[in-house]
């Protein structure tokens, strides 16, 4: 899947932020949660961009289909 690098980046960011504040143990335990959160945000972004693109394609094609049906 294309989104796996996003999970790695999310885990690394979580590790980098939490290590100095709470220590290594908490940072490593929270890594999967940070990765999952960033992965969820990226998946939602891809979903809504695809949704908007499909809606735009339907809106562009709709007038062409109506004029052919009327003729």
PyMOL Python script that loads the backbone (N, CA, C, O; Angstrom):
from pymol import cmd

cmd.read_pdbstr("""\
ATOM      1  N   UNK A   1       0.836  -1.183   0.000  1.00  0.00           N
ATOM      2  CA  UNK A   1       0.000   0.000   0.000  1.00  0.00           C
ATOM      3  C   UNK A   1       0.881   1.247   0.000  1.00  0.00           C
ATOM      4  O   UNK A   1       2.006   1.220   0.499  1.00  0.00           O
ATOM      5  N   UNK A   2       0.387   2.288  -0.536  1.00  0.00           N
ATOM      6  CA  UNK A   2       1.156   3.520  -0.698  1.00  0.00           C
ATOM      7  C   UNK A   2       1.289   4.278   0.622  1.00  0.00           C
ATOM      8  O   UNK A   2       2.214   5.078   0.765  1.00  0.00           O
ATOM      9  N   UNK A   3       0.418   4.061   1.568  1.00  0.00           N
ATOM     10  CA  UNK A   3       0.398   4.865   2.788  1.00  0.00           C
ATOM     11  C   UNK A   3       1.339   4.371   3.892  1.00  0.00           C
ATOM     12  O   UNK A   3       1.408   5.001   4.947  1.00  0.00           O
ATOM     13  N   UNK A   4       2.062   3.273   3.686  1.00  0.00           N
ATOM     14  CA  UNK A   4       2.924   2.769   4.755  1.00  0.00           C
ATOM     15  C   UNK A   4       4.044   3.730   5.126  1.00  0.00           C
ATOM     16  O   UNK A   4       4.415   3.766   6.299  1.00  0.00           O
ATOM     17  N   UNK A   5       4.612   4.518   4.200  1.00  0.00           N
ATOM     18  CA  UNK A   5       5.626   5.489   4.652  1.00  0.00           C
ATOM     19  C   UNK A   5       5.041   6.545   5.600  1.00  0.00           C
ATOM     20  O   UNK A   5       5.746   7.072   6.460  1.00  0.00           O
ATOM     21  N   UNK A   6       3.766   6.844   5.438  1.00  0.00           N
ATOM     22  CA  UNK A   6       3.118   7.809   6.328  1.00  0.00           C
ATOM     23  C   UNK A   6       3.094   7.265   7.750  1.00  0.00           C
ATOM     24  O   UNK A   6       3.298   8.012   8.707  1.00  0.00           O
ATOM     25  N   UNK A   7       2.845   5.969   7.890  1.00  0.00           N
ATOM     26  CA  UNK A   7       2.848   5.356   9.218  1.00  0.00           C
ATOM     27  C   UNK A   7       4.239   5.416   9.840  1.00  0.00           C
ATOM     28  O   UNK A   7       4.373   5.686  11.033  1.00  0.00           O
ATOM     29  N   UNK A   8       5.262   5.170   9.049  1.00  0.00           N
ATOM     30  CA  UNK A   8       6.631   5.246   9.571  1.00  0.00           C
ATOM     31  C   UNK A   8       6.978   6.671  10.003  1.00  0.00           C
ATOM     32  O   UNK A   8       7.613   6.877  11.037  1.00  0.00           O
ATOM     33  N   UNK A   9       6.559   7.642   9.210  1.00  0.00           N
ATOM     34  CA  UNK A   9       6.817   9.041   9.552  1.00  0.00           C
ATOM     35  C   UNK A   9       6.069   9.421  10.824  1.00  0.00           C
ATOM     36  O   UNK A   9       6.620  10.095  11.694  1.00  0.00           O
ATOM     37  N   UNK A  10       4.813   8.988  10.933  1.00  0.00           N
ATOM     38  CA  UNK A  10       4.033   9.286  12.138  1.00  0.00           C
ATOM     39  C   UNK A  10       4.655   8.685  13.386  1.00  0.00           C
ATOM     40  O   UNK A  10       4.683   9.324  14.438  1.00  0.00           O
ATOM     41  N   UNK A  11       5.153   7.462  13.276  1.00  0.00           N
ATOM     42  CA  UNK A  11       5.826   6.843  14.412  1.00  0.00           C
ATOM     43  C   UNK A  11       7.107   7.573  14.787  1.00  0.00           C
ATOM     44  O   UNK A  11       7.404   7.766  15.966  1.00  0.00           O
ATOM     45  N   UNK A  12       7.862   7.976  13.771  1.00  0.00           N
ATOM     46  CA  UNK A  12       9.109   8.694  14.032  1.00  0.00           C
ATOM     47  C   UNK A  12       8.853  10.057  14.671  1.00  0.00           C
ATOM     48  O   UNK A  12       9.580  10.472  15.574  1.00  0.00           O
ATOM     49  N   UNK A  13       7.826  10.745  14.202  1.00  0.00           N
ATOM     50  CA  UNK A  13       7.492  12.049  14.784  1.00  0.00           C
ATOM     51  C   UNK A  13       7.059  11.887  16.241  1.00  0.00           C
ATOM     52  O   UNK A  13       7.463  12.661  17.109  1.00  0.00           O
ATOM     53  N   UNK A  14       6.240  10.884  16.492  1.00  0.00           N
ATOM     54  CA  UNK A  14       5.797  10.628  17.867  1.00  0.00           C
ATOM     55  C   UNK A  14       6.990  10.310  18.767  1.00  0.00           C
ATOM     56  O   UNK A  14       7.080  10.802  19.892  1.00  0.00           O
ATOM     57  N   UNK A  15       7.890   9.495  18.265  1.00  0.00           N
ATOM     58  CA  UNK A  15       9.082   9.137  19.030  1.00  0.00           C
ATOM     59  C   UNK A  15       9.929  10.373  19.324  1.00  0.00           C
ATOM     60  O   UNK A  15      10.392  10.562  20.449  1.00  0.00           O
ATOM     61  N   UNK A  16      10.126  11.204  18.318  1.00  0.00           N
ATOM     62  CA  UNK A  16      10.969  12.389  18.484  1.00  0.00           C
ATOM     63  C   UNK A  16      10.356  13.403  19.449  1.00  0.00           C
ATOM     64  O   UNK A  16      11.076  14.081  20.181  1.00  0.00           O
ATOM     65  N   UNK A  17       9.034  13.504  19.450  1.00  0.00           N
ATOM     66  CA  UNK A  17       8.385  14.475  20.336  1.00  0.00           C
ATOM     67  C   UNK A  17       8.323  13.967  21.780  1.00  0.00           C
ATOM     68  O   UNK A  17       8.582  14.719  22.719  1.00  0.00           O
ATOM     69  N   UNK A  18       7.983  12.701  21.949  1.00  0.00           N
ATOM     70  CA  UNK A  18       7.756  12.189  23.303  1.00  0.00           C
ATOM     71  C   UNK A  18       9.019  11.780  24.046  1.00  0.00           C
ATOM     72  O   UNK A  18       9.031  11.795  25.277  1.00  0.00           O
ATOM     73  N   UNK A  19      10.081  11.416  23.338  1.00  0.00           N
ATOM     74  CA  UNK A  19      11.290  10.935  24.015  1.00  0.00           C
ATOM     75  C   UNK A  19      11.857  11.974  24.986  1.00  0.00           C
ATOM     76  O   UNK A  19      12.105  11.639  26.145  1.00  0.00           O
ATOM     77  N   UNK A  20      12.070  13.214  24.560  1.00  0.00           N
ATOM     78  CA  UNK A  20      12.636  14.182  25.514  1.00  0.00           C
ATOM     79  C   UNK A  20      11.676  14.538  26.658  1.00  0.00           C
ATOM     80  O   UNK A  20      12.119  14.889  27.751  1.00  0.00           O
ATOM     81  N   UNK A  21      10.390  14.449  26.412  1.00  0.00           N
ATOM     82  CA  UNK A  21       9.425  14.859  27.428  1.00  0.00           C
ATOM     83  C   UNK A  21       9.134  13.765  28.452  1.00  0.00           C
ATOM     84  O   UNK A  21       9.066  14.038  29.650  1.00  0.00           O
ATOM     85  N   UNK A  22       8.960  12.515  27.981  1.00  0.00           N
ATOM     86  CA  UNK A  22       8.506  11.443  28.876  1.00  0.00           C
ATOM     87  C   UNK A  22       9.444  10.247  28.966  1.00  0.00           C
ATOM     88  O   UNK A  22       9.213   9.343  29.769  1.00  0.00           O
ATOM     89  N   UNK A  23      10.488  10.226  28.163  1.00  0.00           N
ATOM     90  CA  UNK A  23      11.434   9.121  28.221  1.00  0.00           C
ATOM     91  C   UNK A  23      11.204   8.103  27.122  1.00  0.00           C
ATOM     92  O   UNK A  23      10.218   8.158  26.388  1.00  0.00           O
ATOM     93  N   UNK A  24      12.142   7.173  27.031  1.00  0.00           N
ATOM     94  CA  UNK A  24      12.149   6.200  25.939  1.00  0.00           C
ATOM     95  C   UNK A  24      10.975   5.220  26.012  1.00  0.00           C
ATOM     96  O   UNK A  24      10.374   4.898  24.987  1.00  0.00           O
ATOM     97  N   UNK A  25      10.653   4.754  27.191  1.00  0.00           N
ATOM     98  CA  UNK A  25       9.602   3.739  27.320  1.00  0.00           C
ATOM     99  C   UNK A  25       8.253   4.267  26.831  1.00  0.00           C
ATOM    100  O   UNK A  25       7.584   3.616  26.028  1.00  0.00           O
ATOM    101  N   UNK A  26       7.864   5.414  27.301  1.00  0.00           N
ATOM    102  CA  UNK A  26       6.583   6.003  26.884  1.00  0.00           C
ATOM    103  C   UNK A  26       6.607   6.321  25.395  1.00  0.00           C
ATOM    104  O   UNK A  26       5.607   6.126  24.705  1.00  0.00           O
ATOM    105  N   UNK A  27       7.734   6.807  24.895  1.00  0.00           N
ATOM    106  CA  UNK A  27       7.834   7.152  23.478  1.00  0.00           C
ATOM    107  C   UNK A  27       7.654   5.919  22.603  1.00  0.00           C
ATOM    108  O   UNK A  27       6.940   5.965  21.601  1.00  0.00           O
ATOM    109  N   UNK A  28       8.300   4.813  22.977  1.00  0.00           N
ATOM    110  CA  UNK A  28       8.165   3.590  22.178  1.00  0.00           C
ATOM    111  C   UNK A  28       6.765   2.983  22.287  1.00  0.00           C
ATOM    112  O   UNK A  28       6.257   2.420  21.317  1.00  0.00           O
ATOM    113  N   UNK A  29       6.151   3.094  23.445  1.00  0.00           N
ATOM    114  CA  UNK A  29       4.796   2.564  23.617  1.00  0.00           C
ATOM    115  C   UNK A  29       3.792   3.376  22.794  1.00  0.00           C
ATOM    116  O   UNK A  29       2.837   2.816  22.256  1.00  0.00           O
ATOM    117  N   UNK A  30       3.999   4.675  22.696  1.00  0.00           N
ATOM    118  CA  UNK A  30       3.063   5.545  21.975  1.00  0.00           C
ATOM    119  C   UNK A  30       3.321   5.622  20.470  1.00  0.00           C
ATOM    120  O   UNK A  30       2.503   6.175  19.735  1.00  0.00           O
ATOM    121  N   UNK A  31       4.432   5.082  20.006  1.00  0.00           N
ATOM    122  CA  UNK A  31       4.742   5.132  18.572  1.00  0.00           C
ATOM    123  C   UNK A  31       3.619   4.595  17.682  1.00  0.00           C
ATOM    124  O   UNK A  31       3.270   5.254  16.702  1.00  0.00           O
ATOM    125  N   UNK A  32       3.040   3.430  17.979  1.00  0.00           N
ATOM    126  CA  UNK A  32       1.978   2.923  17.109  1.00  0.00           C
ATOM    127  C   UNK A  32       0.751   3.836  17.063  1.00  0.00           C
ATOM    128  O   UNK A  32       0.077   3.924  16.037  1.00  0.00           O
ATOM    129  N   UNK A  33       0.465   4.513  18.175  1.00  0.00           N
ATOM    130  CA  UNK A  33      -0.693   5.402  18.199  1.00  0.00           C
ATOM    131  C   UNK A  33      -0.466   6.634  17.327  1.00  0.00           C
ATOM    132  O   UNK A  33      -1.366   7.066  16.607  1.00  0.00           O
ATOM    133  N   UNK A  34       0.732   7.194  17.396  1.00  0.00           N
ATOM    134  CA  UNK A  34       1.063   8.328  16.536  1.00  0.00           C
ATOM    135  C   UNK A  34       1.073   7.945  15.069  1.00  0.00           C
ATOM    136  O   UNK A  34       0.621   8.709  14.216  1.00  0.00           O
ATOM    137  N   UNK A  35       1.590   6.759  14.780  1.00  0.00           N
ATOM    138  CA  UNK A  35       1.606   6.277  13.399  1.00  0.00           C
ATOM    139  C   UNK A  35       0.192   6.077  12.878  1.00  0.00           C
ATOM    140  O   UNK A  35      -0.120   6.453  11.748  1.00  0.00           O
ATOM    141  N   UNK A  36      -0.656   5.489  13.698  1.00  0.00           N
ATOM    142  CA  UNK A  36      -2.038   5.251  13.288  1.00  0.00           C
ATOM    143  C   UNK A  36      -2.804   6.555  13.088  1.00  0.00           C
ATOM    144  O   UNK A  36      -3.618   6.668  12.172  1.00  0.00           O
ATOM    145  N   UNK A  37      -2.544   7.525  13.938  1.00  0.00           N
ATOM    146  CA  UNK A  37      -3.230   8.806  13.817  1.00  0.00           C
ATOM    147  C   UNK A  37      -2.851   9.518  12.519  1.00  0.00           C
ATOM    148  O   UNK A  37      -3.723  10.016  11.808  1.00  0.00           O
ATOM    149  N   UNK A  38      -1.558   9.566  12.210  1.00  0.00           N
ATOM    150  CA  UNK A  38      -1.140  10.212  10.971  1.00  0.00           C
ATOM    151  C   UNK A  38      -1.626   9.423   9.756  1.00  0.00           C
ATOM    152  O   UNK A  38      -1.979  10.015   8.736  1.00  0.00           O
ATOM    153  N   UNK A  39      -1.646   8.109   9.856  1.00  0.00           N
ATOM    154  CA  UNK A  39      -2.149   7.280   8.766  1.00  0.00           C
ATOM    155  C   UNK A  39      -3.635   7.517   8.541  1.00  0.00           C
ATOM    156  O   UNK A  39      -4.086   7.562   7.397  1.00  0.00           O
ATOM    157  N   UNK A  40      -4.390   7.669   9.600  1.00  0.00           N
ATOM    158  CA  UNK A  40      -5.815   7.967   9.481  1.00  0.00           C
ATOM    159  C   UNK A  40      -6.034   9.313   8.797  1.00  0.00           C
ATOM    160  O   UNK A  40      -6.898   9.434   7.928  1.00  0.00           O
ATOM    161  N   UNK A  41      -5.263  10.317   9.181  1.00  0.00           N
ATOM    162  CA  UNK A  41      -5.398  11.634   8.554  1.00  0.00           C
ATOM    163  C   UNK A  41      -5.050  11.584   7.069  1.00  0.00           C
ATOM    164  O   UNK A  41      -5.725  12.214   6.255  1.00  0.00           O
ATOM    165  N   UNK A  42      -4.009  10.844   6.711  1.00  0.00           N
ATOM    166  CA  UNK A  42      -3.619  10.724   5.304  1.00  0.00           C
ATOM    167  C   UNK A  42      -4.678   9.964   4.511  1.00  0.00           C
ATOM    168  O   UNK A  42      -4.981  10.335   3.377  1.00  0.00           O
ATOM    169  N   UNK A  43      -5.241   8.909   5.087  1.00  0.00           N
ATOM    170  CA  UNK A  43      -6.276   8.144   4.398  1.00  0.00           C
ATOM    171  C   UNK A  43      -7.531   8.989   4.181  1.00  0.00           C
ATOM    172  O   UNK A  43      -8.158   8.909   3.125  1.00  0.00           O
ATOM    173  N   UNK A  44      -7.897   9.790   5.168  1.00  0.00           N
ATOM    174  CA  UNK A  44      -9.048  10.680   4.998  1.00  0.00           C
ATOM    175  C   UNK A  44      -8.792  11.722   3.916  1.00  0.00           C
ATOM    176  O   UNK A  44      -9.690  12.046   3.138  1.00  0.00           O
ATOM    177  N   UNK A  45      -7.581  12.244   3.865  1.00  0.00           N
ATOM    178  CA  UNK A  45      -7.228  13.202   2.825  1.00  0.00           C
ATOM    179  C   UNK A  45      -7.350  12.577   1.437  1.00  0.00           C
ATOM    180  O   UNK A  45      -7.911  13.188   0.528  1.00  0.00           O
ATOM    181  N   UNK A  46      -6.829  11.370   1.274  1.00  0.00           N
ATOM    182  CA  UNK A  46      -6.928  10.682  -0.017  1.00  0.00           C
ATOM    183  C   UNK A  46      -8.381  10.395  -0.355  1.00  0.00           C
ATOM    184  O   UNK A  46      -8.792  10.564  -1.503  1.00  0.00           O
ATOM    185  N   UNK A  47      -9.154   9.968   0.614  1.00  0.00           N
ATOM    186  CA  UNK A  47     -10.565   9.652   0.377  1.00  0.00           C
ATOM    187  C   UNK A  47     -11.338  10.883  -0.087  1.00  0.00           C
ATOM    188  O   UNK A  47     -12.075  10.817  -1.071  1.00  0.00           O
ATOM    189  N   UNK A  48     -11.176  12.001   0.611  1.00  0.00           N
ATOM    190  CA  UNK A  48     -11.942  13.189   0.258  1.00  0.00           C
ATOM    191  C   UNK A  48     -11.468  13.799  -1.055  1.00  0.00           C
ATOM    192  O   UNK A  48     -12.278  14.361  -1.791  1.00  0.00           O
ATOM    193  N   UNK A  49     -10.180  13.704  -1.367  1.00  0.00           N
ATOM    194  CA  UNK A  49      -9.703  14.194  -2.660  1.00  0.00           C
ATOM    195  C   UNK A  49     -10.280  13.345  -3.791  1.00  0.00           C
ATOM    196  O   UNK A  49     -10.686  13.882  -4.822  1.00  0.00           O
ATOM    197  N   UNK A  50     -10.319  12.034  -3.608  1.00  0.00           N
ATOM    198  CA  UNK A  50     -10.891  11.146  -4.620  1.00  0.00           C
ATOM    199  C   UNK A  50     -12.381  11.405  -4.763  1.00  0.00           C
ATOM    200  O   UNK A  50     -12.904  11.426  -5.877  1.00  0.00           O
ATOM    201  N   UNK A  51     -13.060  11.601  -3.662  1.00  0.00           N
ATOM    202  CA  UNK A  51     -14.495  11.877  -3.680  1.00  0.00           C
ATOM    203  C   UNK A  51     -14.776  13.165  -4.455  1.00  0.00           C
ATOM    204  O   UNK A  51     -15.692  13.207  -5.276  1.00  0.00           O
ATOM    205  N   UNK A  52     -14.005  14.198  -4.202  1.00  0.00           N
ATOM    206  CA  UNK A  52     -14.212  15.475  -4.876  1.00  0.00           C
ATOM    207  C   UNK A  52     -13.919  15.354  -6.371  1.00  0.00           C
ATOM    208  O   UNK A  52     -14.615  15.950  -7.193  1.00  0.00           O
ATOM    209  N   UNK A  53     -12.896  14.587  -6.718  1.00  0.00           N
ATOM    210  CA  UNK A  53     -12.560  14.396  -8.133  1.00  0.00           C
ATOM    211  C   UNK A  53     -13.672  13.648  -8.852  1.00  0.00           C
ATOM    212  O   UNK A  53     -14.034  14.015  -9.969  1.00  0.00           O
ATOM    213  N   UNK A  54     -14.219  12.611  -8.238  1.00  0.00           N
ATOM    214  CA  UNK A  54     -15.312  11.858  -8.852  1.00  0.00           C
ATOM    215  C   UNK A  54     -16.559  12.724  -8.997  1.00  0.00           C
ATOM    216  O   UNK A  54     -17.259  12.631 -10.006  1.00  0.00           O
ATOM    217  N   UNK A  55     -16.846  13.558  -8.010  1.00  0.00           N
ATOM    218  CA  UNK A  55     -18.005  14.443  -8.090  1.00  0.00           C
ATOM    219  C   UNK A  55     -17.825  15.444  -9.223  1.00  0.00           C
ATOM    220  O   UNK A  55     -18.767  15.732  -9.962  1.00  0.00           O
ATOM    221  N   UNK A  56     -16.611  15.972  -9.357  1.00  0.00           N
ATOM    222  CA  UNK A  56     -16.340  16.919 -10.436  1.00  0.00           C
ATOM    223  C   UNK A  56     -16.505  16.249 -11.799  1.00  0.00           C
ATOM    224  O   UNK A  56     -17.053  16.854 -12.721  1.00  0.00           O
ATOM    225  N   UNK A  57     -16.044  15.028 -11.933  1.00  0.00           N
ATOM    226  CA  UNK A  57     -16.195  14.307 -13.204  1.00  0.00           C
ATOM    227  C   UNK A  57     -17.662  14.050 -13.516  1.00  0.00           C
ATOM    228  O   UNK A  57     -18.069  14.145 -14.674  1.00  0.00           O
ATOM    229  N   UNK A  58     -18.459  13.727 -12.510  1.00  0.00           N
ATOM    230  CA  UNK A  58     -19.906  13.512 -12.741  1.00  0.00           C
ATOM    231  C   UNK A  58     -20.581  14.810 -13.147  1.00  0.00           C
ATOM    232  O   UNK A  58     -21.436  14.819 -14.032  1.00  0.00           O
ATOM    233  N   UNK A  59     -20.195  15.924 -12.492  1.00  0.00           N
ATOM    234  CA  UNK A  59     -20.804  17.220 -12.821  1.00  0.00           C
ATOM    235  C   UNK A  59     -20.467  17.652 -14.236  1.00  0.00           C
ATOM    236  O   UNK A  59     -21.297  18.262 -14.910  1.00  0.00           O
ATOM    237  N   UNK A  60     -19.267  17.347 -14.693  1.00  0.00           N
ATOM    238  CA  UNK A  60     -18.855  17.727 -16.043  1.00  0.00           C
ATOM    239  C   UNK A  60     -19.577  16.873 -17.078  1.00  0.00           C
ATOM    240  O   UNK A  60     -19.957  17.380 -18.133  1.00  0.00           O
ATOM    241  N   UNK A  61     -19.772  15.599 -16.799  1.00  0.00           N
ATOM    242  CA  UNK A  61     -20.394  14.697 -17.762  1.00  0.00           C
ATOM    243  C   UNK A  61     -21.915  14.779 -17.750  1.00  0.00           C
ATOM    244  O   UNK A  61     -22.549  14.397 -18.733  1.00  0.00           O
ATOM    245  N   UNK A  62     -22.510  15.256 -16.689  1.00  0.00           N
ATOM    246  CA  UNK A  62     -23.969  15.272 -16.572  1.00  0.00           C
ATOM    247  C   UNK A  62     -24.653  16.091 -17.677  1.00  0.00           C
ATOM    248  O   UNK A  62     -25.618  15.593 -18.257  1.00  0.00           O
ATOM    249  N   UNK A  63     -24.218  17.308 -18.000  1.00  0.00           N
ATOM    250  CA  UNK A  63     -24.912  18.044 -19.065  1.00  0.00           C
ATOM    251  C   UNK A  63     -24.810  17.349 -20.427  1.00  0.00           C
ATOM    252  O   UNK A  63     -25.736  17.453 -21.231  1.00  0.00           O
ATOM    253  N   UNK A  64     -23.731  16.659 -20.698  1.00  0.00           N
ATOM    254  CA  UNK A  64     -23.591  15.962 -21.963  1.00  0.00           C
ATOM    255  C   UNK A  64     -24.593  14.820 -22.061  1.00  0.00           C
ATOM    256  O   UNK A  64     -25.158  14.591 -23.130  1.00  0.00           O
ATOM    257  N   UNK A  65     -24.821  14.114 -20.990  1.00  0.00           N
ATOM    258  CA  UNK A  65     -25.760  13.006 -20.995  1.00  0.00           C
ATOM    259  C   UNK A  65     -27.206  13.515 -21.128  1.00  0.00           C
ATOM    260  O   UNK A  65     -28.022  12.863 -21.779  1.00  0.00           O
ATOM    261  N   UNK A  66     -27.529  14.651 -20.532  1.00  0.00           N
ATOM    262  CA  UNK A  66     -28.876  15.188 -20.617  1.00  0.00           C
ATOM    263  C   UNK A  66     -29.207  15.640 -22.039  1.00  0.00           C
ATOM    264  O   UNK A  66     -30.327  15.425 -22.501  1.00  0.00           O
ATOM    265  N   UNK A  67     -28.269  16.253 -22.732  1.00  0.00           N
ATOM    266  CA  UNK A  67     -28.553  16.732 -24.085  1.00  0.00           C
ATOM    267  C   UNK A  67     -28.693  15.584 -25.065  1.00  0.00           C
ATOM    268  O   UNK A  67     -29.471  15.679 -26.014  1.00  0.00           O
ATOM    269  N   UNK A  68     -27.956  14.499 -24.857  1.00  0.00           N
ATOM    270  CA  UNK A  68     -28.084  13.337 -25.741  1.00  0.00           C
ATOM    271  C   UNK A  68     -29.439  12.647 -25.512  1.00  0.00           C
ATOM    272  O   UNK A  68     -30.055  12.162 -26.461  1.00  0.00           O
ATOM    273  N   UNK A  69     -29.895  12.604 -24.270  1.00  0.00           N
ATOM    274  CA  UNK A  69     -31.162  11.956 -23.974  1.00  0.00           C
ATOM    275  C   UNK A  69     -32.337  12.762 -24.544  1.00  0.00           C
ATOM    276  O   UNK A  69     -33.341  12.180 -24.954  1.00  0.00           O
ATOM    277  N   UNK A  70     -32.219  14.081 -24.572  1.00  0.00           N
ATOM    278  CA  UNK A  70     -33.299  14.924 -25.088  1.00  0.00           C
ATOM    279  C   UNK A  70     -33.376  14.866 -26.617  1.00  0.00           C
ATOM    280  O   UNK A  70     -34.450  15.082 -27.178  1.00  0.00           O
ATOM    281  N   UNK A  71     -32.298  14.588 -27.284  1.00  0.00           N
ATOM    282  CA  UNK A  71     -32.272  14.575 -28.745  1.00  0.00           C
ATOM    283  C   UNK A  71     -32.782  13.313 -29.289  1.00  0.00           C
ATOM    284  O   UNK A  71     -32.828  13.139 -30.507  1.00  0.00           O
TER     285      UNK A  71
END
""", "prot")
cmd.dss("prot")
cmd.show_as("cartoon", "prot")
cmd.util.cbc("prot")
cmd.orient("prot")
